[in-house]
């Protein structure tokens, strides 16, 4: 069994054109997702999403990288220390 880490993936969505692709990516990695919370910020026309993960480093990096390449999407990942 591969070691896993807990991580929080923060996502800011500024283009609703990428919503379908983002949701598809998240569903592909759903077995690693502990929880997800989305907050629409209607005044600024953006969405703020946080995704809690329990996964191997390479899985977390892969998901974060794929999400960060979507147009109109910014992401940042923070990890537990151990």
Number of C-alpha atoms within 10 A of each C-alpha: 4 7 8 16 15 20 21 20 20 17 21 19 21 17 14 14 13 16 17 10 14 19 11 12 15 17 12 11 15 12 11 19 17 14 12 13 10 12 11 13 10 8 6 8 11 17 18 16 16 18 18 19 23 19 20 16 15 10 15 22 13 12 15 19 14 13 22 17 11 17 15 15 20 16 19 14 16 11 15 8 7 6
